[in-house]
Amino acid sequence: MSKLYSKLAEVIPQWRAERADILKQYGDVKISDVTVAQAYGGMRGVKGMICETSLVEPDKGLIIQGHPLLDIKHLWPEETFYLLLTGEIPDEETKQDLIGEINKRAFVPDYVWDILYAMPADAHPMSMLNTAILAMERESVFRQWYSEGMTKDKYWIPMLEDSLKILAVLPIIAAGIYRIRFDKGDLIPWTQGLDLGANYANMLGLPDPDGTFAELMRLYLHFHCDHEGGNVSANTCHTVGSALSDAYYAVSAGLNGLAGPLHGLANQECLGWILEMLEKFNGVPTKEAIRDYAFETLRSGQVIPGYGHAVLRVTDPRFTGFHEFGQNHFPNDPVFAMVAVVFDVVPKVLEEFSAERVKAGKNPIANFWPNVDAGSGSLLYHYGLQEFDYYTVLFSVSRAMGMLSQLVWNRAVGTAITRPKSVGAKFINNVAKK
């Protein structure tokens, strides 16, 4: 019996008791009001779901189980997953136990590779990833146990098993997709005993003589692991999972949402804007040239990729962590150097442009600061990972940790099926008139 299983078996009764107590004492307390603008605006800002794994504070950024991200940036993905699930950072023995549990499950069935090799040569990497996950649904332990009959208090156990299996195979599948889709040669097998980040880096097959690419992969998987419950991928996964769909169905659905241009494609768009400037100016331009180019971008009706966020009102701590990594390992890399100079210039440009908008009677810009996507692509580019269409797959391998941990928690406490009430324009008009 794994240490993770034992820990969850210990804390889940406490979660259930706490949940029941909250519902009994505070079930009638109102926690949110909804405006017409919010209803039409994708429910942004509406408090209407529960997520225990992480929180995004506008003035602080991502907080994982009470820990501000930069305070725990040293964690490996296995430690992050344990923290997401249990609220505790594992000791070294527990960490190694979880690495061993993942190693035991790190096997992808042959039929998955047959499917991936049979897909069109120009298939999108995200389509390949989600197809592979969905194909593996036949491996679901939850579906098997449910078909055989089990009590609700046991739902979390096969969900944990499915989650550990998905967590183990995702880097293998993702690395295989990279090598298949971009003609990188034979598949590189999983190395028993290595952690998730190091294995993923190794299976991609990119040169890493000093081990810093493996270090980046650990950091990347950690930083993108979760972002509370309301973002498209987490919310979609939660909704599908609330119908008691198993983890393969739910995670595949969530990652299909992540593939959308407004959710998971931002880092490649940011890097594209940086490379566009480098080409235009034949190298890193002056701050004045960047300032002029940024204003040109904004005044043409476009946004500056990587700046601004739906929730954050400060520099994204994930950007700060990635920026520190680049400064420590390759400060003179031209692409990274360009990101650093843009960081010095663009917030001031956005502040001035926002003032222009206000004078013109338009809404101000809410946030001038970089989010995680403003810098992450430059780090990947440095190590030779330059196929932009693949970047969302990297994001997916990480974000699955948050989705899976939320699925286990929801099965453990018996979350209800998601079914919000919808209304139409006639209802809105009648209510507004009253």
TANOR-V508995 format. One record per helix or strand of 3 or more residues. SS is the DSSP state (2 for helix, 1 for strand). FROM is the first residue (numbers start at 0). LEN is the number of residues. If there is no record, write none. Layout:
BEGIN
ss->SS from->FROM len->LEN
ss->SS from->FROM len->LEN
END
This chain:
BEGIN
ss->2 from->2 len->24
ss->2 from->35 len->5
ss->1 from->53 len->4
ss->1 from->60 len->4
ss->2 from->68 len->4
ss->2 from->76 len->10
ss->2 from->91 len->13
ss->2 from->109 len->9
ss->2 from->124 len->15
ss->2 from->140 len->8
ss->2 from->151 len->30
ss->2 from->195 len->9
ss->2 from->211 len->12
ss->2 from->231 len->11
ss->2 from->246 len->12
ss->2 from->265 len->15
ss->2 from->286 len->13
ss->2 from->316 len->14
ss->2 from->333 len->26
ss->2 from->372 len->10
ss->2 from->387 len->26
ss->2 from->424 len->9
END
